[in-house]
């Protein structure tokens, strides 16, 4: 998961939104750690389960915002923050448990559905939901 995340992070240029879908323990935060590596983030990446979000300074003046809405019942005040964040071309957003904010997420996003197949392996279905996320998917190929 971390290697896949690193490959994704290396091709990101800013403005991308990545939605991670999977059960608890599927590897969403591990994948995000890899994305951070690909963005040359050196500080430790931690799950934002209890804080909802974490922000990291990345290469080339970019910023990684990592959200985890597992503990959130509804979008509420996050709606305004997310709308503002999604407008920034210098910010890359990774969202875990995005169903809570489904109505706020941009239609054009890279969606990864992670399914554990054993303790040590995962199947990842990657879907580009628009032209910008399609560019990321093409760069990964």
VMD Tcl script that builds the backbone (N, CA, C; Angstrom):
set m [mol new atoms 423]
animate dup $m
set s [atomselect $m all]
$s set {name element resname resid chain x y z} {
  {N N UNK 1 A 0.836 -1.195 0.000}
  {CA C UNK 1 A 0.000 0.000 0.000}
  {C C UNK 1 A 0.876 1.253 0.000}
  {N N UNK 2 A 1.940 1.206 0.761}
  {CA C UNK 2 A 2.805 2.372 0.832}
  {C C UNK 2 A 3.508 2.617 -0.506}
  {N N UNK 3 A 3.914 1.559 -1.173}
  {CA C UNK 3 A 4.556 1.720 -2.486}
  {C C UNK 3 A 3.583 2.297 -3.513}
  {N N UNK 4 A 2.353 1.825 -3.513}
  {CA C UNK 4 A 1.346 2.367 -4.420}
  {C C UNK 4 A 1.124 3.845 -4.124}
  {N N UNK 5 A 1.000 4.176 -2.861}
  {CA C UNK 5 A 0.819 5.572 -2.470}
  {C C UNK 5 A 1.975 6.444 -2.921}
  {N N UNK 6 A 3.190 5.924 -2.801}
  {CA C UNK 6 A 4.365 6.690 -3.221}
  {C C UNK 6 A 4.330 6.962 -4.725}
  {N N UNK 7 A 3.935 5.966 -5.502}
  {CA C UNK 7 A 3.822 6.156 -6.952}
  {C C UNK 7 A 2.784 7.229 -7.274}
  {N N UNK 8 A 1.679 7.200 -6.553}
  {CA C UNK 8 A 0.634 8.210 -6.765}
  {C C UNK 8 A 1.172 9.586 -6.395}
  {N N UNK 9 A 1.797 9.689 -5.227}
  {CA C UNK 9 A 2.324 10.972 -4.755}
  {C C UNK 9 A 3.322 11.600 -5.716}
  {N N UNK 10 A 4.105 10.778 -6.378}
  {CA C UNK 10 A 5.114 11.284 -7.315}
  {C C UNK 10 A 4.510 11.963 -8.535}
  {N N UNK 11 A 3.286 11.598 -8.924}
  {CA C UNK 11 A 2.682 12.182 -10.131}
  {C C UNK 11 A 1.716 13.324 -9.831}
  {N N UNK 12 A 1.487 13.627 -8.582}
  {CA C UNK 12 A 0.536 14.680 -8.226}
  {C C UNK 12 A 1.154 16.061 -8.415}
  {N N UNK 13 A 0.349 16.989 -8.907}
  {CA C UNK 13 A 0.833 18.337 -9.198}
  {C C UNK 13 A 0.085 19.417 -8.417}
  {N N UNK 14 A -0.938 19.037 -7.676}
  {CA C UNK 14 A -1.736 20.000 -6.915}
  {C C UNK 14 A -3.142 20.113 -7.468}
  {N N UNK 15 A -4.099 20.223 -6.575}
  {CA C UNK 15 A -5.500 20.334 -6.965}
  {C C UNK 15 A -6.232 19.008 -7.022}
  {N N UNK 16 A -5.522 17.905 -6.807}
  {CA C UNK 16 A -6.161 16.588 -6.882}
  {C C UNK 16 A -6.874 16.233 -5.577}
  {N N UNK 17 A -7.940 15.459 -5.730}
  {CA C UNK 17 A -8.676 14.924 -4.594}
  {C C UNK 17 A -8.680 13.403 -4.742}
  {N N UNK 18 A -8.299 12.730 -3.668}
  {CA C UNK 18 A -8.232 11.270 -3.656}
  {C C UNK 18 A -9.145 10.771 -2.549}
  {N N UNK 19 A -10.092 9.940 -2.917}
  {CA C UNK 19 A -11.005 9.345 -1.941}
  {C C UNK 19 A -10.610 7.890 -1.723}
  {N N UNK 20 A -10.361 7.532 -0.476}
  {CA C UNK 20 A -9.981 6.166 -0.124}
  {C C UNK 20 A -11.166 5.473 0.527}
  {N N UNK 21 A -11.547 4.328 -0.033}
  {CA C UNK 21 A -12.695 3.579 0.464}
  {C C UNK 21 A -12.212 2.202 0.902}
  {N N UNK 22 A -12.554 1.826 2.118}
  {CA C UNK 22 A -12.176 0.516 2.631}
  {C C UNK 22 A -12.507 0.432 4.106}
  {N N UNK 23 A -12.629 -0.791 4.582}
  {CA C UNK 23 A -12.949 -1.007 5.988}
  {C C UNK 23 A -11.799 -0.587 6.892}
  {N N UNK 24 A -12.056 -0.571 8.184}
  {CA C UNK 24 A -11.012 -0.312 9.173}
  {C C UNK 24 A -9.897 -1.332 8.962}
  {N N UNK 25 A -8.656 -0.844 8.900}
  {CA C UNK 25 A -7.517 -1.732 8.729}
  {C C UNK 25 A -7.216 -2.116 7.290}
  {N N UNK 26 A -7.926 -1.526 6.337}
  {CA C UNK 26 A -7.717 -1.877 4.923}
  {C C UNK 26 A -6.393 -1.353 4.376}
  {N N UNK 27 A -5.874 -0.279 4.967}
  {CA C UNK 27 A -4.612 0.280 4.501}
  {C C UNK 27 A -4.717 1.700 3.979}
  {N N UNK 28 A -5.793 2.392 4.318}
  {CA C UNK 28 A -5.998 3.750 3.825}
  {C C UNK 28 A -4.922 4.710 4.319}
  {N N UNK 29 A -4.628 4.681 5.593}
  {CA C UNK 29 A -3.604 5.577 6.133}
  {C C UNK 29 A -2.221 5.153 5.661}
  {N N UNK 30 A -1.989 3.869 5.523}
  {CA C UNK 30 A -0.702 3.400 5.003}
  {C C UNK 30 A -0.494 3.908 3.584}
  {N N UNK 31 A -1.531 3.864 2.779}
  {CA C UNK 31 A -1.436 4.393 1.419}
  {C C UNK 31 A -1.153 5.898 1.462}
  {N N UNK 32 A -1.795 6.604 2.374}
  {CA C UNK 32 A -1.572 8.048 2.509}
  {C C UNK 32 A -0.132 8.337 2.911}
  {N N UNK 33 A 0.448 7.502 3.743}
  {CA C UNK 33 A 1.871 7.667 4.106}
  {C C UNK 33 A 2.745 7.572 2.859}
  {N N UNK 34 A 2.393 6.673 1.956}
  {CA C UNK 34 A 3.129 6.557 0.701}
  {C C UNK 34 A 2.949 7.783 -0.174}
  {N N UNK 35 A 1.721 8.305 -0.237}
  {CA C UNK 35 A 1.469 9.534 -0.998}
  {C C UNK 35 A 2.368 10.641 -0.452}
  {N N UNK 36 A 2.452 10.737 0.861}
  {CA C UNK 36 A 3.305 11.749 1.489}
  {C C UNK 36 A 4.769 11.559 1.089}
  {N N UNK 37 A 5.234 10.330 1.052}
  {CA C UNK 37 A 6.615 10.071 0.619}
  {C C UNK 37 A 6.819 10.563 -0.808}
  {N N UNK 38 A 5.865 10.265 -1.683}
  {CA C UNK 38 A 5.957 10.704 -3.070}
  {C C UNK 38 A 5.913 12.212 -3.218}
  {N N UNK 39 A 5.385 12.892 -2.210}
  {CA C UNK 39 A 5.334 14.357 -2.202}
  {C C UNK 39 A 6.505 14.951 -1.422}
  {N N UNK 40 A 7.475 14.106 -1.057}
  {CA C UNK 40 A 8.685 14.520 -0.332}
  {C C UNK 40 A 8.375 15.098 1.050}
  {N N UNK 41 A 7.343 14.589 1.685}
  {CA C UNK 41 A 7.021 14.989 3.057}
  {C C UNK 41 A 7.851 14.104 3.984}
  {N N UNK 42 A 8.611 14.731 4.862}
  {CA C UNK 42 A 9.513 13.970 5.726}
  {C C UNK 42 A 8.968 13.770 7.137}
  {N N UNK 43 A 8.012 14.579 7.547}
  {CA C UNK 43 A 7.474 14.401 8.898}
  {C C UNK 43 A 6.564 13.175 8.941}
  {N N UNK 44 A 6.424 12.560 10.106}
  {CA C UNK 44 A 5.580 11.361 10.205}
  {C C UNK 44 A 4.112 11.676 9.894}
  {N N UNK 45 A 3.502 10.831 9.088}
  {CA C UNK 45 A 2.085 10.982 8.752}
  {C C UNK 45 A 1.282 10.114 9.712}
  {N N UNK 46 A 0.328 10.734 10.378}
  {CA C UNK 46 A -0.494 10.028 11.357}
  {C C UNK 46 A -1.945 10.042 10.920}
  {N N UNK 47 A -2.676 9.039 11.354}
  {CA C UNK 47 A -4.096 8.977 11.051}
  {C C UNK 47 A -4.814 10.144 11.727}
  {N N UNK 48 A -5.665 10.839 10.987}
  {CA C UNK 48 A -6.427 11.932 11.585}
  {C C UNK 48 A -7.782 11.498 12.152}
  {N N UNK 49 A -7.914 10.221 12.517}
  {CA C UNK 49 A -9.191 9.703 13.005}
  {C C UNK 49 A -9.748 10.541 14.148}
  {N N UNK 50 A -8.902 10.955 15.078}
  {CA C UNK 50 A -9.388 11.696 16.243}
  {C C UNK 50 A -9.332 13.208 16.061}
  {N N UNK 51 A -8.590 13.677 15.054}
  {CA C UNK 51 A -8.455 15.118 14.830}
  {C C UNK 51 A -9.199 15.580 13.577}
  {N N UNK 52 A -9.715 14.666 12.804}
  {CA C UNK 52 A -10.436 14.873 11.547}
  {C C UNK 52 A -9.502 15.256 10.397}
  {N N UNK 53 A -8.519 16.128 10.647}
  {CA C UNK 53 A -7.624 16.490 9.544}
  {C C UNK 53 A -6.206 16.734 10.027}
  {N N UNK 54 A -5.285 16.547 9.095}
  {CA C UNK 54 A -3.877 16.874 9.318}
  {C C UNK 54 A -3.375 17.525 8.030}
  {N N UNK 55 A -2.457 18.468 8.199}
  {CA C UNK 55 A -1.925 19.214 7.065}
  {C C UNK 55 A -0.405 19.060 7.056}
  {N N UNK 56 A 0.145 18.815 5.862}
  {CA C UNK 56 A 1.582 18.619 5.698}
  {C C UNK 56 A 2.086 19.483 4.547}
  {N N UNK 57 A 3.253 20.102 4.740}
  {CA C UNK 57 A 3.902 20.858 3.679}
  {C C UNK 57 A 4.634 19.870 2.785}
  {N N UNK 58 A 4.442 19.998 1.466}
  {CA C UNK 58 A 5.000 19.059 0.503}
  {C C UNK 58 A 5.967 19.775 -0.449}
  {N N UNK 59 A 6.505 19.004 -1.374}
  {CA C UNK 59 A 7.454 19.535 -2.370}
  {C C UNK 59 A 6.785 20.607 -3.232}
  {N N UNK 60 A 7.617 21.422 -3.834}
  {CA C UNK 60 A 7.175 22.408 -4.829}
  {C C UNK 60 A 6.094 23.360 -4.315}
  {N N UNK 61 A 6.087 23.631 -3.024}
  {CA C UNK 61 A 5.095 24.546 -2.464}
  {C C UNK 61 A 3.706 23.973 -2.349}
  {N N UNK 62 A 3.586 22.640 -2.489}
  {CA C UNK 62 A 2.287 21.984 -2.366}
  {C C UNK 62 A 1.964 21.696 -0.907}
  {N N UNK 63 A 0.723 21.351 -0.684}
  {CA C UNK 63 A 0.240 21.020 0.655}
  {C C UNK 63 A -0.601 19.748 0.553}
  {N N UNK 64 A -0.417 18.843 1.490}
  {CA C UNK 64 A -1.249 17.641 1.584}
  {C C UNK 64 A -2.187 17.805 2.765}
  {N N UNK 65 A -3.483 17.670 2.494}
  {CA C UNK 65 A -4.499 17.685 3.555}
  {C C UNK 65 A -5.109 16.292 3.612}
  {N N UNK 66 A -5.012 15.686 4.780}
  {CA C UNK 66 A -5.489 14.321 4.990}
  {C C UNK 66 A -6.680 14.382 5.944}
  {N N UNK 67 A -7.837 13.953 5.468}
  {CA C UNK 67 A -9.068 13.969 6.260}
  {C C UNK 67 A -9.530 12.549 6.539}
  {N N UNK 68 A -10.063 12.347 7.732}
  {CA C UNK 68 A -10.668 11.065 8.107}
  {C C UNK 68 A -11.988 11.388 8.798}
  {N N UNK 69 A -13.095 11.039 8.138}
  {CA C UNK 69 A -14.414 11.384 8.652}
  {C C UNK 69 A -15.104 10.221 9.352}
  {N N UNK 70 A -14.339 9.250 9.793}
  {CA C UNK 70 A -14.893 8.061 10.445}
  {C C UNK 70 A -15.773 8.426 11.638}
  {N N UNK 71 A -15.363 9.397 12.418}
  {CA C UNK 71 A -16.082 9.766 13.643}
  {C C UNK 71 A -17.124 10.866 13.414}
  {N N UNK 72 A -17.268 11.322 12.195}
  {CA C UNK 72 A -18.179 12.421 11.890}
  {C C UNK 72 A -19.517 11.866 11.422}
  {N N UNK 73 A -20.602 12.324 12.016}
  {CA C UNK 73 A -21.929 11.855 11.632}
  {C C UNK 73 A -22.492 12.550 10.407}
  {N N UNK 74 A -22.099 13.813 10.213}
  {CA C UNK 74 A -22.560 14.588 9.065}
  {C C UNK 74 A -21.501 15.634 8.734}
  {N N UNK 75 A -21.576 16.191 7.537}
  {CA C UNK 75 A -20.552 17.132 7.074}
  {C C UNK 75 A -20.496 18.393 7.938}
  {N N UNK 76 A -21.647 18.915 8.313}
  {CA C UNK 76 A -21.710 20.080 9.204}
  {C C UNK 76 A -20.773 21.198 8.798}
  {N N UNK 77 A -19.984 21.667 9.760}
  {CA C UNK 77 A -19.091 22.796 9.514}
  {C C UNK 77 A -17.943 22.451 8.571}
  {N N UNK 78 A -17.706 21.171 8.339}
  {CA C UNK 78 A -16.650 20.768 7.418}
  {C C UNK 78 A -16.986 21.157 5.980}
  {N N UNK 79 A -18.252 21.360 5.693}
  {CA C UNK 79 A -18.686 21.716 4.341}
  {C C UNK 79 A -17.965 22.959 3.841}
  {N N UNK 80 A -17.926 23.997 4.657}
  {CA C UNK 80 A -17.287 25.252 4.255}
  {C C UNK 80 A -15.784 25.083 4.095}
  {N N UNK 81 A -15.162 24.404 5.046}
  {CA C UNK 81 A -13.710 24.200 4.965}
  {C C UNK 81 A -13.343 23.417 3.705}
  {N N UNK 82 A -14.063 22.332 3.463}
  {CA C UNK 82 A -13.761 21.501 2.298}
  {C C UNK 82 A -13.977 22.265 0.994}
  {N N UNK 83 A -15.034 23.023 0.909}
  {CA C UNK 83 A -15.296 23.801 -0.308}
  {C C UNK 83 A -14.126 24.734 -0.596}
  {N N UNK 84 A -13.570 25.341 0.429}
  {CA C UNK 84 A -12.430 26.238 0.266}
  {C C UNK 84 A -11.170 25.461 -0.128}
  {N N UNK 85 A -10.935 24.351 0.526}
  {CA C UNK 85 A -9.746 23.532 0.252}
  {C C UNK 85 A -9.770 23.003 -1.172}
  {N N UNK 86 A -10.921 22.568 -1.639}
  {CA C UNK 86 A -11.025 22.003 -2.987}
  {C C UNK 86 A -10.738 23.032 -4.074}
  {N N UNK 87 A -10.820 24.305 -3.749}
  {CA C UNK 87 A -10.554 25.371 -4.720}
  {C C UNK 87 A -9.064 25.626 -4.921}
  {N N UNK 88 A -8.229 25.171 -4.002}
  {CA C UNK 88 A -6.800 25.473 -4.061}
  {C C UNK 88 A -6.068 24.559 -5.037}
  {N N UNK 89 A -5.362 25.165 -5.973}
  {CA C UNK 89 A -4.582 24.386 -6.943}
  {C C UNK 89 A -3.254 23.925 -6.358}
  {N N UNK 90 A -2.919 24.356 -5.157}
  {CA C UNK 90 A -1.667 23.961 -4.499}
  {C C UNK 90 A -1.894 22.868 -3.455}
  {N N UNK 91 A -3.145 22.465 -3.275}
  {CA C UNK 91 A -3.479 21.494 -2.235}
  {C C UNK 91 A -3.895 20.162 -2.836}
  {N N UNK 92 A -3.373 19.102 -2.255}
  {CA C UNK 92 A -3.781 17.737 -2.588}
  {C C UNK 92 A -4.578 17.252 -1.388}
  {N N UNK 93 A -5.753 16.695 -1.636}
  {CA C UNK 93 A -6.632 16.268 -0.557}
  {C C UNK 93 A -6.809 14.757 -0.617}
  {N N UNK 94 A -6.582 14.106 0.526}
  {CA C UNK 94 A -6.870 12.676 0.672}
  {C C UNK 94 A -7.983 12.558 1.699}
  {N N UNK 95 A -9.054 11.859 1.321}
  {CA C UNK 95 A -10.226 11.720 2.187}
  {C C UNK 95 A -10.472 10.251 2.495}
  {N N UNK 96 A -10.551 9.931 3.780}
  {CA C UNK 96 A -10.977 8.605 4.233}
  {C C UNK 96 A -12.393 8.738 4.776}
  {N N UNK 97 A -13.207 7.721 4.559}
  {CA C UNK 97 A -14.605 7.707 5.014}
  {C C UNK 97 A -15.361 8.894 4.433}
  {N N UNK 98 A -15.246 9.090 3.142}
  {CA C UNK 98 A -15.839 10.230 2.463}
  {C C UNK 98 A -17.345 10.183 2.305}
  {N N UNK 99 A -17.977 9.063 2.617}
  {CA C UNK 99 A -19.429 8.970 2.492}
  {C C UNK 99 A -20.151 10.034 3.284}
  {N N UNK 100 A -19.568 10.443 4.394}
  {CA C UNK 100 A -20.168 11.457 5.253}
  {C C UNK 100 A -20.229 12.808 4.546}
  {N N UNK 101 A -19.271 13.066 3.668}
  {CA C UNK 101 A -19.203 14.357 2.982}
  {C C UNK 101 A -19.413 14.181 1.469}
  {N N UNK 102 A -20.074 13.121 1.083}
  {CA C UNK 102 A -20.290 12.790 -0.332}
  {C C UNK 102 A -20.824 13.977 -1.131}
  {N N UNK 103 A -21.750 14.708 -0.571}
  {CA C UNK 103 A -22.339 15.831 -1.281}
  {C C UNK 103 A -21.390 17.009 -1.458}
  {N N UNK 104 A -20.277 16.999 -0.756}
  {CA C UNK 104 A -19.310 18.086 -0.812}
  {C C UNK 104 A -18.122 17.725 -1.707}
  {N N UNK 105 A -17.833 16.440 -1.827}
  {CA C UNK 105 A -16.685 16.013 -2.622}
  {C C UNK 105 A -16.859 16.410 -4.082}
  {N N UNK 106 A -15.778 16.832 -4.716}
  {CA C UNK 106 A -15.894 17.171 -6.136}
  {C C UNK 106 A -16.158 15.916 -6.966}
  {N N UNK 107 A -16.891 16.078 -8.040}
  {CA C UNK 107 A -17.185 14.938 -8.914}
  {C C UNK 107 A -15.899 14.372 -9.503}
  {N N UNK 108 A -14.950 15.239 -9.841}
  {CA C UNK 108 A -13.681 14.821 -10.429}
  {C C UNK 108 A -12.696 14.498 -9.305}
  {N N UNK 109 A -12.589 13.215 -9.019}
  {CA C UNK 109 A -11.666 12.761 -7.984}
  {C C UNK 109 A -11.171 11.362 -8.336}
  {N N UNK 110 A -10.043 11.016 -7.764}
  {CA C UNK 110 A -9.504 9.680 -7.931}
  {C C UNK 110 A -10.022 8.852 -6.766}
  {N N UNK 111 A -10.706 7.784 -7.070}
  {CA C UNK 111 A -11.323 6.960 -6.036}
  {C C UNK 111 A -10.608 5.611 -5.989}
  {N N UNK 112 A -10.148 5.224 -4.804}
  {CA C UNK 112 A -9.479 3.940 -4.621}
  {C C UNK 112 A -10.283 3.109 -3.635}
  {N N UNK 113 A -10.718 1.956 -4.087}
  {CA C UNK 113 A -11.466 1.035 -3.234}
  {C C UNK 113 A -10.491 -0.076 -2.838}
  {N N UNK 114 A -10.222 -0.172 -1.539}
  {CA C UNK 114 A -9.214 -1.099 -1.019}
  {C C UNK 114 A -9.911 -2.265 -0.340}
  {N N UNK 115 A -9.575 -3.475 -0.781}
  {CA C UNK 115 A -10.162 -4.680 -0.212}
  {C C UNK 115 A -9.050 -5.622 0.234}
  {N N UNK 116 A -8.974 -5.910 1.536}
  {CA C UNK 116 A -7.970 -6.881 1.991}
  {C C UNK 116 A -8.294 -8.274 1.443}
  {N N UNK 117 A -7.272 -8.956 0.940}
  {CA C UNK 117 A -7.437 -10.333 0.470}
  {C C UNK 117 A -6.752 -11.311 1.406}
  {N N UNK 118 A -5.863 -10.797 2.257}
  {CA C UNK 118 A -5.222 -11.560 3.325}
  {C C UNK 118 A -4.620 -10.540 4.281}
  {N N UNK 119 A -3.949 -11.010 5.307}
  {CA C UNK 119 A -3.326 -10.104 6.277}
  {C C UNK 119 A -2.302 -9.189 5.606}
  {N N UNK 120 A -1.630 -9.693 4.572}
  {CA C UNK 120 A -0.527 -8.947 3.967}
  {C C UNK 120 A -0.793 -8.459 2.545}
  {N N UNK 121 A -1.974 -8.712 1.993}
  {CA C UNK 121 A -2.208 -8.270 0.611}
  {C C UNK 121 A -3.571 -7.594 0.462}
  {N N UNK 122 A -3.643 -6.743 -0.542}
  {CA C UNK 122 A -4.849 -5.964 -0.807}
  {C C UNK 122 A -5.117 -5.946 -2.307}
  {N N UNK 123 A -6.383 -5.816 -2.651}
  {CA C UNK 123 A -6.789 -5.527 -4.017}
  {C C UNK 123 A -7.242 -4.074 -4.015}
  {N N UNK 124 A -6.763 -3.308 -4.989}
  {CA C UNK 124 A -7.122 -1.895 -5.061}
  {C C UNK 124 A -7.738 -1.619 -6.431}
  {N N UNK 125 A -8.970 -1.134 -6.414}
  {CA C UNK 125 A -9.646 -0.729 -7.644}
  {C C UNK 125 A -9.527 0.796 -7.723}
  {N N UNK 126 A -8.917 1.272 -8.799}
  {CA C UNK 126 A -8.688 2.706 -8.972}
  {C C UNK 126 A -9.623 3.219 -10.058}
  {N N UNK 127 A -10.401 4.245 -9.721}
  {CA C UNK 127 A -11.348 4.831 -10.674}
  {C C UNK 127 A -11.091 6.330 -10.794}
  {N N UNK 128 A -10.925 6.792 -12.013}
  {CA C UNK 128 A -10.835 8.227 -12.281}
  {C C UNK 128 A -12.247 8.711 -12.594}
  {N N UNK 129 A -12.728 9.667 -11.821}
  {CA C UNK 129 A -14.107 10.121 -11.965}
  {C C UNK 129 A -14.232 11.449 -12.710}
  {N N UNK 130 A -13.200 11.799 -13.460}
  {CA C UNK 130 A -13.243 13.036 -14.226}
  {C C UNK 130 A -11.951 13.243 -14.985}
  {N N UNK 131 A -11.861 14.299 -15.775}
  {CA C UNK 131 A -10.695 14.504 -16.636}
  {C C UNK 131 A -9.387 14.749 -15.883}
  {N N UNK 132 A -9.428 15.467 -14.783}
  {CA C UNK 132 A -8.195 15.720 -14.025}
  {C C UNK 132 A -7.698 14.451 -13.340}
  {N N UNK 133 A -8.604 13.695 -12.749}
  {CA C UNK 133 A -8.190 12.443 -12.106}
  {C C UNK 133 A -7.770 11.418 -13.153}
  {N N UNK 134 A -8.316 11.513 -14.354}
  {CA C UNK 134 A -7.895 10.642 -15.449}
  {C C UNK 134 A -6.437 10.899 -15.813}
  {N N UNK 135 A -6.018 12.150 -15.743}
  {CA C UNK 135 A -4.612 12.500 -16.003}
  {C C UNK 135 A -3.697 11.816 -14.990}
  {N N UNK 136 A -4.106 11.782 -13.736}
  {CA C UNK 136 A -3.314 11.109 -12.704}
  {C C UNK 136 A -3.237 9.618 -13.015}
  {N N UNK 137 A -4.353 9.032 -13.343}
  {CA C UNK 137 A -4.396 7.599 -13.658}
  {C C UNK 137 A -3.506 7.284 -14.859}
  {N N UNK 138 A -3.560 8.118 -15.878}
  {CA C UNK 138 A -2.703 7.918 -17.070}
  {C C UNK 138 A -1.226 8.021 -16.700}
  {N N UNK 139 A -0.878 8.976 -15.835}
  {CA C UNK 139 A 0.513 9.137 -15.403}
  {C C UNK 139 A 1.002 7.929 -14.621}
  {N N UNK 140 A 0.102 7.244 -13.942}
  {CA C UNK 140 A 0.472 6.041 -13.189}
  {C C UNK 140 A 0.728 4.851 -14.100}
  {N N UNK 141 A 0.113 4.872 -15.263}
  {CA C UNK 141 A 0.288 3.771 -16.196}
  {C C UNK 141 A 1.617 3.876 -16.837}
}
mol reanalyze $m
mol bondsrecalc $m
mol representation Tube
mol addrep $m
